Amino acid sequence: MLVLFLWAGCPVKAGAAVEVSAPSVILMEASTGQVIYENNADEHRSPASVTKIMTLLLTFEALESGKVHLDDDVITSAHAKSMGGSQVYLEEGEIQSLDTMIKCVTVASGNDAAVALAEHIAGSETDFVEMMNKKAAELGMQNTRFEDCCGLTDSDGHFTSARDVAIMSRELITKYPAVYNYSGIWMEDITHVTRQGSSAFTLANTNKLLKQYPYATGLKTGSTSKAKYCLSATAKKDGVELIAVIMGAPDPKSRVSDAKILLNYGFSVSHLYVDENKDPLDPVSISGAVKEEAMVEYEGEFRYLDLTGADLTGMEKTFTYKEEHRAPIVKGEIAGEVTYRLGNETVGKVHILYAEDVERAGYGDYLKEIFKAFLL
């Protein structure tokens, strides 16, 4: 759903109210995209397996478009099998469902499974990486370049930033919340079926925050000697959903503790005002049209994140329409706007759109009206 909002002030900078060990972090509210806290958020960092957030995003996009399906057979290539690092030990020629491959990537951070997914969707990992970089550009990820789909590389040409990780994490969880059906799995068995027979393999979640923080919902860990310890952590409490990105933490415990610190701070200062705008609006009068009125609707819901402790019950909502609504009317064009004010400050606006097409009246339509009036 389209969300319109204005930010409530600037994010807290490093050294104010929050102390973490990682050199690069950011804290973002998911529904508005507002940054609550940041430190070195645009610094180029090696992402390790946090890279797989983009791989998952493109996978869910392919599912939505119908290009792939959860019950697809995904065949492991020799290239996919050759991946080192974290893996689920797929054999060349092994077939797993796309649904299982998503679990292998999200839960166990399998590099082999990530490459198998990439090849299934794009034909090759190289072509898939092109898709990743194109999507990063579309999302405005200005400090990101991918060279593989799993983050195993230590190349200086494969990099991102805490802010960009938050951006792609937000895109994934807000557009495809079904990812939580995978990221929340703590342990689950899959079955390898190869020429050697069948064997069970247990997927264990690499995100230890799930067991240590009651509001945690996901999302993805990563670590290499170059990247150190990274985490994009998602959590939800009292209707507020946060994304805490940790880049370059010195050890696994630090990335978890840093995430807890950021999330606790975010939940303590965040107050979210939501107007779903589902109530029907009165139609507007149309001049020069084949009908007298046109239906209108809100462009979307309104969200406002306050970090100051203001009384959000005092939010005022006023409606303003165009001076004249003249045919032809095109569905989706702007008919007016709703303004939200808190105290003396305008904090946001939402467009009001025409909900239908209305044609301009012709001579025949006017003659009909004259004839009706004559009969009366």
C-alpha positions, 0 to 999 in steps of 0.5 A: 500500500502506498504510504505518504509521510513527512519525517519528524526531524533528523536522525540521532547521530553517533555519540548521542544516546546510543553506543555500539561497537560496530563502526557502521550502523543504521536504525530505520523505521520500516513503514516510513523509511525514516532513519532514527539513528545512524553512524557512518551509514554510507561507508563502503563495507563488505557485506558478506552473506547480507548480500543474500537479502538482494537475492531473496528480494529478486526471488520474491519478485520473480515469484510475484510475477509468476516467472517462478513458483514455490514448487519449481524443481531447482537443479544444483549445478556444478558451479553452485555445488562448488561454493564454499563458506556457509552451505547446505552441501547440495550435490551436483544434479540434486533437485530441491523445490524453490521453497526449500532453496529459499529456506536454505538461503534464509535460515542456513545462509547456504551459498550453494542454494543462493547460486542455485536460485540465481541460476534458476531465475536468471540462467546464470549467476552472472546474469543474476548479478546484473539484475541485482545491480540494476535493482540496487540502482532502482532503489537508490542504493548509491554505495552498492555494487554486487559481484556475486549473489551470496557474498562469499567474495572478498573482492573490493569491488563487492561492497555496500553500506549500512544505509543501502542494506536498510533500503533493500531490507525495507523493500523486502519486508514491506513488499514481501512479508512472506519472507518472515515465514522463512526468516523466523524458522529456528531449525528445520530438516530438509532431505537430500536425495542424491545418487548415494540415497536420501539423508536428512540435513538440519537447517539451523538459523544463523541469526541468534537474535531470534532466540535472544530478543523477544520482538525479533522477526529476521532477517540476515546475518553475514561474516567473512574475515574481510566483512567481520560480523554483519547483521540486518535485524528486523523486529516488531513491537506495538505496531512499530517495525524496525530495521537495525543494520550492523556492519563490521562488528568485531565478533558474533556477540557484539553484532547481536548486542549492538542490534539489541541496543539499537532496537531498544532505543528505537522502540523507546523513542518511536511513536507511530501515527497511522491513518489507514484512510479507508473511510469513504469520501463524498463524491465531487460535483463535475461540470461539463460532464455526462454525469453530475458527480465523480467518486474520489478516494485517498491515494493511500494511508498516512504514517507519521513517526514522532521521536519527540514524545508529542501528543499524537491524539492532537493530529488535525486533518483538513480537506482541500479540493480543486476549485472546479472539477471539469470533465473529462475526468481521468481516474487516478488524477489528483482531485484534492489533498488531505493535510495533517497538522500537529500543533502549528506544524504541517507534518504531511499530506495525502492526495485525493484522487478521482476514482473513476473516468467521467466523459465530457458531455456532448451536444446530444447529452445537453439535448437530452437534459433539455428534453427531460427538463421540458417534460417536467 
